[in-house]
Amino acid sequence: MAVTKPTFWQDLQVYRQSRVWVIFVLGIASGFPWVMIGSALSAWLQEVGLTRSVIGYFGAVFGAYSINFLWSPLIDNLKIPLLTRWLGQRRSWIFLCQALIAAGCFSLASLDITSNLHLAGFIALGIAVSSATQDIAIDAYRIESFAETEGRLQSAGAAMTTAGWWTGYSGLGALPFFIVDGVDWQWQHAYFGLGCVMLALAVVVLFVRRTTYHSDPTIKTKLTNFWPAMKERISITVVQPIAEFFSRNGVKLALSILAFIFLFKIGEAFLGRMSIVFYKEVGFTNAEIGTYSKLVTWWVTIVFALLGSAVNLRLGIVKGLMIGGIAMASSNLMFSWIALVGPDTNLFLSAVLIDGFTSAWSTVAFVAFISLLCNRTFTATQYALMASLGTLGKTMLASYSGVIVDSMQGNWALFFVLTAVMVIPSLVFLWFIRKPLTALEKQRDAN
């Protein structure tokens, strides 16, 4: 008997499950720290009169997100005394990291930043490392909240992660600016408020349930045999997750997958890194930039992340990635149009709407794609490795975006055409590996 495929509206019913909304809240907690070490800190440093170079140096703390795979095995294997017994492996790490992030905010709130610049930098680095570690545990929690056969819920979880991240980054990210401008308060007061919000998110973690589909690796050597046990522990935490990924997929397919992950978001990253500079140079006001590129993008991303997950369910992850990648590249051409026309707010709104839609669609498919590839025994390690590889591509290469614009003598129209072309190599890799990936997805859905 043929199985009737659920309708589009039936696909959306997955959002009625509480597990999906827990992922949304954790997504907020994941995006929120980027405000503390990004936009809020940059604004504070600018107001106290520091140079652009000094402010730029503080951006180096984001490198923690590119290398968090180095300590991801700890989140899979190291049990935190008392906390793990009380909260479980994933929630204990999430709660600890959120407490450290809040402590970092309270520390910044107590500083005169002009006379304690180096200390502020170390605190910002501590927040970044704690946040990057929290992301490992949150991603593992999300994947392990659903069974491998619950493909629709996994896709919904990917959508809610994206929606939550943007709510934390763009929605709650407006709080410090309102606090500073609303009354006669300083940035120290704003950071105290940020710390309180982070503590409130940490309290939520105490009440969500433990992950259901987690599998602990088995260690056979007794701890009394220290060196053999240590050798086995290293093998389990570092060697086995990588070896398992390559043995399960084969070397050729595994390398192609990793190449795709590295290249997929580079064009979008080049555009994002230079977007604010472009908006100001082309002639948009700060109010227009805030309204269109922040608030509008926030809502567009949330709405289309949720709708995009349902569409991806019907198309499949591979087709969703292919269409999302092509649409993402095409949307970059809208910014070339703005560069040629000038500060047209109607065109700006259209570009933001289209870019938010394609970015949300491609991000949801990308997160679901990486989640599909993880083995439940090494969830945190394998997901962190692949996610960090994607972040590394963006942070390492996109840092040269300003150099490229300068070498083009400020030809923004040509620059955005180049960002569109940057998507093509990743889609070539995806085309060649589409068949085994589609088979893997069908195998998951059939179980």
C-alpha positions as CSV (number, residue, x, y, z in Angstrom):
1,M,0.0,0.0,0.0
2,A,1.4,3.4,-1.0
3,V,2.2,5.8,1.8
4,T,0.4,9.1,1.5
5,K,2.8,12.0,1.8
6,P,1.9,14.6,4.4
7,T,0.5,17.9,3.2
8,F,2.4,21.2,3.7
9,W,0.2,22.1,6.6
10,Q,0.7,18.7,8.2
11,D,4.5,19.3,8.0
12,L,4.0,22.5,9.9
13,Q,2.3,20.6,12.8
14,V,5.8,19.6,14.1
15,Y,6.0,23.1,15.6
16,R,3.4,22.2,18.1
17,Q,5.8,19.9,19.9
18,S,7.5,21.3,23.1
19,R,10.9,19.8,22.1
20,V,11.0,22.1,19.1
21,W,10.4,25.2,21.2
22,V,13.1,24.2,23.7
23,I,15.5,24.3,20.7
24,F,14.2,27.8,19.9
25,V,15.1,29.1,23.4
26,L,18.5,27.5,23.3
27,G,19.0,29.1,19.9
28,I,18.4,32.5,21.6
29,A,21.1,31.6,24.1
30,S,23.4,30.8,21.3
31,G,23.0,34.0,19.4
32,F,22.8,36.4,22.4
33,P,26.6,36.3,23.3
34,W,27.5,37.6,19.8
35,V,25.9,40.9,21.0
36,M,28.1,41.1,24.1
37,I,31.4,40.7,22.2
38,G,30.2,42.2,18.9
39,S,27.9,45.1,18.3
40,A,27.5,46.3,21.9
41,L,31.2,46.1,22.7
42,S,32.2,47.8,19.4
43,A,29.7,50.7,20.2
44,W,31.1,51.0,23.7
45,L,34.7,51.1,22.5
46,Q,33.8,53.7,19.8
47,E,32.1,56.0,22.3
48,V,35.1,56.1,24.6
49,G,37.2,57.2,21.6
50,L,39.2,54.2,20.7
51,T,40.5,53.8,17.1
52,R,39.0,51.5,14.5
53,S,42.2,49.4,14.6
54,V,41.8,48.7,18.4
55,I,38.1,48.0,17.9
56,G,39.1,45.6,15.1
57,Y,41.5,43.7,17.3
58,F,38.7,42.9,19.7
59,G,37.0,41.0,16.8
60,A,39.8,38.4,17.0
61,V,37.9,36.8,19.9
62,F,35.4,35.4,17.4
63,G,38.2,33.0,16.3
64,A,37.0,30.8,19.2
65,Y,34.0,29.8,17.1
66,S,36.3,28.5,14.4
67,I,38.4,26.2,16.6
68,N,35.9,25.0,19.2
69,F,36.1,21.5,17.6
70,L,39.5,21.2,19.4
71,W,37.8,20.8,22.7
72,S,34.5,19.4,21.5
73,P,35.5,15.8,22.7
74,L,35.3,17.1,26.2
75,I,31.6,17.9,25.8
76,D,31.0,14.3,24.7
77,N,33.0,12.6,27.4
78,L,33.9,14.9,30.4
79,K,31.4,14.8,33.2
80,I,31.1,17.9,35.4
81,P,31.0,17.0,39.1
82,L,27.5,17.2,40.6
83,L,26.1,19.1,37.6
84,T,26.2,16.1,35.2
85,R,24.4,13.9,37.8
86,W,21.8,16.5,38.3
87,L,21.3,17.8,34.8
88,G,22.7,15.2,32.4
89,Q,25.7,15.5,30.0
90,R,24.3,18.1,27.7
91,R,22.4,20.4,30.0
92,S,25.2,20.5,32.5
93,W,27.6,21.9,29.9
94,I,25.0,24.4,28.6
95,F,24.2,25.6,32.1
96,L,27.9,26.0,33.1
97,C,28.8,27.9,30.0
98,Q,25.8,30.3,30.4
99,A,26.8,31.0,34.0
100,L,30.3,31.8,32.8
101,I,28.9,34.1,30.1
102,A,26.8,35.9,32.6
103,A,29.8,36.3,34.9
104,G,31.8,37.8,32.0
105,C,29.0,40.4,31.5
106,F,29.0,41.3,35.2
107,S,32.8,41.6,35.1
108,L,32.6,44.0,32.1
109,A,29.9,45.9,33.9
110,S,32.3,46.6,36.8
111,L,35.1,47.9,34.6
112,D,36.3,51.3,33.5
113,I,37.1,50.0,30.1
114,T,39.5,52.8,29.1
115,S,41.9,52.0,31.9
116,N,41.4,48.2,31.8
117,L,41.5,47.6,28.0
118,H,43.6,44.4,28.2
119,L,41.5,43.0,31.0
120,A,38.3,43.7,29.0
121,G,39.9,41.9,26.0
122,F,40.5,38.8,28.1
123,I,37.0,38.9,29.5
124,A,35.6,39.2,26.0
125,L,37.7,36.2,25.0
126,G,36.4,34.3,28.0
127,I,32.8,35.0,26.9
128,A,33.7,33.9,23.3
129,V,35.2,30.6,24.5
130,S,32.3,29.9,26.8
131,S,29.8,30.8,24.0
132,A,31.6,28.6,21.5
133,T,31.6,25.7,24.0
134,Q,27.9,26.3,24.7
135,D,27.2,26.0,21.0
136,I,28.8,22.6,20.9
137,A,26.5,21.4,23.7
138,I,23.4,23.0,22.3
139,D,23.9,21.5,18.8
140,A,24.4,18.1,20.4
141,Y,21.3,18.6,22.6
142,R,19.3,19.5,19.5
143,I,20.4,16.4,17.5
144,E,19.9,14.1,20.4
145,S,16.4,15.4,21.3
146,F,15.0,13.6,18.2
147,A,15.3,10.0,17.1
148,E,17.2,9.3,13.8
149,T,13.9,8.4,12.2
150,E,12.3,11.7,13.2
151,G,13.5,13.6,10.1
152,R,10.7,16.1,10.2
153,L,11.5,17.1,13.7
154,Q,15.2,17.3,13.0
155,S,14.4,19.7,10.1
156,A,12.1,21.7,12.4
157,G,14.8,21.8,15.0
158,A,17.3,23.2,12.5
159,A,14.7,25.9,11.6
160,M,14.1,26.8,15.3
161,T,17.8,27.0,15.9
162,T,18.1,29.6,13.1
163,A,15.1,31.5,14.3
164,G,16.3,31.5,17.9
165,W,19.8,32.6,17.0
166,W,18.5,35.6,15.1
167,T,16.1,36.4,17.9
168,G,19.0,36.4,20.4
169,Y,21.3,38.4,18.1
170,S,19.0,40.9,16.4
171,G,16.0,41.0,18.7
172,L,17.6,41.0,22.1
173,G,20.6,42.7,20.5
174,A,18.7,45.9,20.5
175,L,18.4,45.9,24.3
176,P,21.8,47.5,25.2
177,F,21.2,50.3,22.8
178,F,17.8,51.1,24.2
179,I,19.2,50.9,27.8
180,V,22.0,53.4,27.0
181,D,19.9,55.8,25.1
182,G,16.7,55.5,27.1
183,V,17.9,57.0,30.4
184,D,21.0,58.5,31.7
185,W,22.8,55.1,32.0
186,Q,26.2,53.9,30.9
187,W,27.4,50.8,29.0
188,Q,28.2,49.3,32.4
189,H,24.5,49.3,33.2
190,A,23.8,47.7,29.8
191,Y,26.2,44.9,30.4
192,F,24.6,44.3,33.8
193,G,21.3,43.9,32.0
194,L,22.8,41.5,29.5
195,G,24.2,39.4,32.3
196,C,20.7,39.2,33.9
197,V,19.1,38.1,30.6
198,M,21.8,35.4,30.3
199,L,21.0,34.1,33.8
200,A,17.3,34.0,33.0
201,L,18.1,31.8,30.0
202,A,20.3,29.6,32.2
203,V,17.3,29.1,34.6
204,V,15.2,27.8,31.7
205,V,17.9,25.1,31.1
206,L,17.2,23.7,34.6
207,F,13.6,22.9,33.6
208,V,13.9,21.4,30.2
209,R,14.2,17.6,29.9
210,R,17.4,15.6,29.3
211,T,18.2,14.4,25.8
212,T,16.6,11.1,24.9
213,Y,18.7,9.8,22.1
214,H,22.3,10.0,23.5
215,S,24.7,7.1,23.3
216,D,27.8,7.1,25.5
217,P,31.0,5.6,24.1
218,T,32.2,2.5,26.1
219,I,35.6,2.4,27.8
220,K,36.7,-1.1,28.5
221,T,40.0,-0.4,30.3
222,K,39.8,0.1,34.1
223,L,40.8,3.5,35.4
224,T,43.3,1.9,37.7
225,N,45.5,1.2,34.6
226,F,46.2,4.9,34.1
227,W,48.2,5.0,30.8
228,P,46.2,2.3,29.0
229,A,43.0,4.0,30.1
230,M,44.3,7.4,29.0
231,K,45.3,6.0,25.6
232,E,41.8,4.5,25.2
233,R,40.2,7.8,26.2
234,I,42.1,9.8,23.7
235,S,41.2,7.2,21.0
236,I,37.5,7.5,21.9
237,T,37.4,11.3,22.2
238,V,39.6,12.3,19.3
239,V,40.5,9.5,16.9
240,Q,37.3,7.5,16.7
241,P,34.9,10.3,15.8
242,I,37.1,11.3,12.8
243,A,37.8,7.7,11.8
244,E,34.2,6.7,12.1
245,F,33.1,9.6,9.8
246,F,35.7,8.6,7.1
247,S,35.0,4.8,7.4
248,R,31.3,5.3,7.2
249,N,31.3,7.6,4.2
250,G,34.6,6.5,2.5
251,V,37.5,8.9,2.0
252,K,36.4,10.3,-1.3
253,L,32.9,11.1,-0.2
254,A,34.0,12.3,3.2
255,L,36.5,14.8,1.7
256,S,33.9,16.0,-0.8
257,I,31.4,16.6,2.0
258,L,34.0,18.6,4.0
259,A,35.0,20.6,0.9
260,F,31.3,21.5,0.4
261,I,30.9,22.5,4.0
262,F,34.0,24.7,3.9
263,L,32.9,26.6,0.7
264,F,29.1,26.8,0.9
265,K,28.8,30.0,3.0
266,I,31.8,31.9,1.9
267,G,30.0,34.2,-0.6
268,E,27.4,35.1,2.0
269,A,30.2,35.8,4.5
270,F,32.0,38.1,2.2
271,L,28.8,40.0,1.6
272,G,27.9,40.1,5.3
273,R,31.4,41.3,6.4
274,M,31.2,44.4,4.1
275,S,27.5,45.1,4.1
276,I,27.4,47.8,6.8
277,V,30.3,49.6,5.1
278,F,28.6,49.4,1.8
279,Y,25.3,50.7,3.1
280,K,27.0,53.8,4.6
281,E,29.2,54.4,1.5
282,V,26.2,54.2,-0.9
283,G,24.3,56.8,1.2
284,F,21.8,55.1,3.5
285,T,21.3,56.7,6.9
286,N,22.0,54.9,10.2
287,A,18.2,54.8,10.9
288,E,17.6,53.2,7.5
289,I,20.4,50.7,8.1
290,G,19.0,49.8,11.5
291,T,15.4,49.5,10.3
292,Y,16.0,47.5,7.2
293,S,19.2,45.4,7.8
294,K,18.5,44.6,11.5
295,L,14.8,44.6,12.4
296,V,13.4,43.6,9.0
297,T,16.1,40.9,8.6
298,W,15.3,39.5,12.0
299,W,11.6,38.9,11.2
300,V,12.2,37.8,7.6
301,T,14.8,35.2,8.8
302,I,12.5,33.8,11.5
303,V,9.4,33.5,9.2
304,F,11.3,32.0,6.3
305,A,13.4,29.7,8.5
306,L,10.2,28.0,9.7
307,L,8.6,27.9,6.2
308,G,11.9,26.8,4.7
309,S,12.1,23.8,6.9
310,A,8.7,22.6,5.7
311,V,9.8,23.2,2.1
312,N,13.0,21.3,2.6
313,L,11.1,18.4,4.1
314,R,9.2,18.0,0.8
315,L,12.2,18.6,-1.5
316,G,14.8,16.8,0.6
317,I,17.9,18.2,2.1
318,V,20.1,17.9,-1.0
319,K,17.7,19.6,-3.3
320,G,17.0,22.2,-0.6
321,L,20.8,22.9,-0.4
322,M,21.1,23.1,-4.2
323,I,18.1,25.5,-4.7
324,G,19.1,27.5,-1.6
325,G,22.6,27.9,-2.8
326,I,21.5,29.1,-6.3
327,A,19.0,31.5,-4.7
328,M,21.6,32.7,-2.2
329,A,24.0,33.6,-5.0
330,S,21.3,35.2,-7.1
331,S,20.2,37.4,-4.1
332,N,23.7,38.9,-3.9
333,L,23.1,40.4,-7.3
334,M,20.4,42.6,-5.7
335,F,23.2,44.5,-3.9
336,S,25.0,45.0,-7.2
337,W,21.8,46.7,-8.4
338,I,21.8,49.0,-5.3
339,A,25.4,49.9,-6.0
340,L,24.4,51.0,-9.5
341,V,21.2,52.8,-8.6
342,G,22.1,54.4,-5.3
343,P,20.3,54.7,-1.9
344,D,16.8,53.7,-3.0
345,T,15.0,52.5,0.1
346,N,12.4,50.5,-1.8
347,L,15.2,48.6,-3.5
348,F,17.0,48.2,-0.2
349,L,13.9,46.7,1.4
350,S,13.5,44.3,-1.6
351,A,17.1,43.2,-1.3
352,V,16.8,42.6,2.4
353,L,13.6,40.6,2.0
354,I,15.1,38.4,-0.7
355,D,18.5,38.0,1.1
356,G,16.8,37.1,4.4
357,F,14.6,34.5,2.6
358,T,17.5,32.8,0.8
359,S,19.8,33.0,3.8
360,A,17.2,31.4,6.1
361,W,16.4,28.7,3.6
362,S,20.0,27.8,2.9
363,T,21.0,27.9,6.6
364,V,18.2,25.6,7.7
365,A,19.1,23.1,5.0
366,F,22.8,23.4,5.9
367,V,22.2,22.7,9.6
368,A,19.9,19.8,8.8
369,F,22.6,18.5,6.4
370,I,25.3,18.5,9.0
371,S,23.0,16.9,11.6
372,L,22.2,14.1,9.1
373,L,25.9,13.2,8.9
374,C,26.5,12.8,12.7
375,N,26.8,9.5,14.5
376,R,24.9,9.6,17.8
377,T,27.9,8.2,19.7
378,F,30.0,11.2,18.7
379,T,27.4,13.9,18.2
380,A,29.1,16.9,19.8
381,T,32.5,16.1,18.3
382,Q,31.4,15.4,14.7
383,Y,28.9,18.3,14.5
384,A,31.5,20.7,16.0
385,L,34.1,19.6,13.6
386,M,31.9,20.1,10.5
387,A,30.3,23.4,11.8
388,S,33.7,24.7,12.7
389,L,35.0,23.9,9.2
390,G,32.2,26.0,7.8
391,T,32.9,28.8,10.2
392,L,36.6,28.6,9.5
393,G,35.9,29.1,5.8
394,K,33.9,32.3,6.6
395,T,36.2,33.8,9.2
396,M,39.5,33.0,7.5
397,L,38.7,34.0,3.9
398,A,36.1,36.7,4.5
399,S,38.5,38.7,6.5
400,Y,40.1,39.7,3.1
401,S,36.8,41.1,1.8
402,G,37.9,44.7,2.4
403,V,41.1,44.1,0.6
404,I,39.2,42.8,-2.4
405,V,36.9,45.9,-2.5
406,D,40.0,48.2,-2.3
407,S,41.7,46.3,-5.1
408,M,38.6,46.9,-7.2
409,Q,38.8,50.7,-6.4
410,G,35.5,50.5,-4.6
411,N,33.5,48.9,-7.4
412,W,30.8,47.5,-5.2
413,A,28.7,46.2,-8.1
414,L,31.5,44.0,-9.3
415,F,32.3,42.9,-5.7
416,F,28.8,41.6,-5.2
417,V,28.9,39.8,-8.5
418,L,32.0,38.1,-7.2
419,T,30.3,37.0,-4.0
420,A,27.6,35.4,-6.1
421,V,30.2,33.5,-8.1
422,M,31.9,32.3,-4.9
423,V,28.9,29.9,-4.3
424,I,29.5,27.9,-7.5
425,P,32.4,25.7,-6.3
426,S,30.4,24.4,-3.3
427,L,27.5,23.6,-5.6
428,V,29.8,21.6,-7.9
429,F,30.9,19.5,-5.0
430,L,27.2,19.0,-4.0
431,W,26.3,17.9,-7.5
432,F,28.9,15.2,-7.5
433,I,27.9,13.8,-4.1
434,R,24.2,14.2,-4.5
435,K,23.4,10.5,-5.1
436,P,25.0,9.0,-2.0
437,L,23.6,11.9,0.2
438,T,20.1,11.3,-1.2
439,A,20.4,7.6,-0.5
440,L,21.5,8.4,3.1
441,E,18.5,10.7,3.6
442,K,16.1,8.1,2.2
443,Q,17.6,5.4,4.4
444,R,17.0,7.7,7.4
445,D,13.4,8.4,6.4
446,A,12.8,4.6,5.8
447,N,13.9,3.6,9.3
